């Protein structure tokens, strides 16, 4: 493998980042978010509240505190539909109810009102949403905290673009009824009935394109091997600090420049059309939400050697899961006769844009050590169902590489070392 070590670095290179960044971002259309829209996106995250809730609900217990699902309200959703509130995503329905009770009994928050009954399905609102909303006074301000499971989140992701669309509501009179049926379906999954029958939109006059499992677009590059070959053909770096090589170990000045100048761009999931089907397959195969973990120093030191897929959220947290090679998956399935539940990048921050994504590789135990990292993510950067896939791979892949500066900044905050790390696009 061709690689470059300890390069000197022309700082003027980073002046090109803003020029190269994607223009006219649109959250709702899965386009990158930059400029003033990016600043607005960060401004609506309520990072102070997220930090406090993170201390209150430990991610080591499977909780994930995260920002609003649609903070810019691009879906033009009524304010009482909580696409706009900080969320506590709970590992299951039981822990969700317990989390609500914990907040209710806390002296840290002054709870104004609760809709806790929604979570146990005694009452539905907004066409079937079952999450719980807590309106609290915290730091002298009125805030809203939302408690939900992954299934609640799945419903919101779908409803944002379908059930809450006023034009679609007018066009299809039974859309609200179908939304409740979808909510009931997810509620059954939350209660362990993984073989629950999906609601049939056609029975209510709803087209397949609006179904919870809507048909996904065809691949742009046919054949997985052809797609991988196209990636491989474009793995060489084409930047002002590295040309014609496929990887490099940065010197101190280059590494610092990557961190300081990490692009101020957020990337939505380009493969959102696949998300519900991916979740369906994952849960039917026995997958558990706690397969998704949040990185801290203690967790890092316990990791076994191997490959881990990761993403960095808007709040700077790193979420990750263990990556299994296709050959390993095939071997396990042949030996056990069972399909392996596989998570992916889109599960890490479901429905939200991220700052970067890729894979890191661990060697050694006690101590564990990150030896390499890349920015390869089909969901966020190189989607094979996106019309821009060829341009993303051939023209924009070097920009995606620069986003790894956010990964290094996150490792610094966690106190995780990464000396002599090898960096590549794929």
Buried (B, 14 or more C-beta within 10 A) or exposed (E): EEBBEEBEBBBEBBEBBEEEBBEEBEBEEBBBBBBEBBEEBBEBBBBEBBEBBBEBBEBEEBBBBBBBBBBBBBBEBEEEBBBBBBBBBBBBBEBBBEBBEBBEEEEEBEBEEBBBEBBBBEEBEBBBBBBBBBBBEBEEEEBBBBBBBBBBBBBBBBBBBBBBBEEBBEEBEBBBBBBBBBBBBBBBBBBEEEEBEEBEBEEBEBEEEBBBBBEBBEBBBEEEEEBEEBBEEBBBBBBEBBEEBBBBBBBEBBBBBBBEBBBBBBBBBBBBBBBBBBBBBBBBBEBBBEBBBBBBEEBBEEBEEEBBBBBBBBBBBBBBBBBBEEEEEEEBEEEEEEEBBBBBBBBBBBBBBBBBBBBBBBEEEEEBBBBBBBBBBBBBBBBBBBEBBBEBBEEBBBBBBBBBBBBBBBBEEBEBEBEEBBBBBB
